[in-house]
Amino acid sequence: SPEESITPAKRERMRATASHYRQTHNKLPSLWRIDVVAVELNQNGKLSRIELIENAVSEA
């Protein structure tokens, strides 16, 4: 599933990217989160499911 493809390594890369972005854009709100949109297609390439995963990556 798309959710299972969010490995610990991918979470860490997203966290590092967000950290870098925040360091280079200093006028951002102090609270933030990373959401993921999971998209699943059927065998014909047609949309079968979309799911929003809020707070997919914590600040840790």
N, C-alpha and C positions, 0 to 999 in steps of 0.2 A: 504494500500500500504506500501511497505518497508519504504518509506520516512516518512510516518505518524507515524511510530513506533519510530522515533527519538524524544523522548519526551524531555521536558526541563530537567528532572532529568537525562536522559541519556547524554544529552549535557554537563551537569555539571560534571558528572562522567568522561567523555572523557576529558574535560578541566582539571580536577584535576589530572587525570592520566598523561596527557601531561606535566603539570606543574611539577609533581614529577619526571618524566623522564628527563626533562630538567635540574632540579636541581642536578640530580645524574650523568649526562653526560655533562660535562662542555665544551666539544670541538665541540658543535653543532653550526650550523649557527644561526645567530640572528633571521632571519625570518623563520616562520613556519606556517603551516596550517594543519587542519584536514579535510581530504576528506573521504567520505563514498561511498561505492559501494553498491547500492541497487540491490538486486537479487530477481526476482519474478519467481516462478515456476507455471506451470499449474496444473490442477487436477491430471494429470498422473505423476507429479513430474519432468516433463521436463522443461528445461529453456524456459521461455517465454519473459523475459526482463532483461536487465542489464543496469543500469544507474549510471554514475559517478556524484556524487554531490560534487563539489569543494567547499572548505571553509564551510563545513557543520557546523562547530563549530567555533565561533569567539573567540578571546582572552579574551574579556571583562573581 
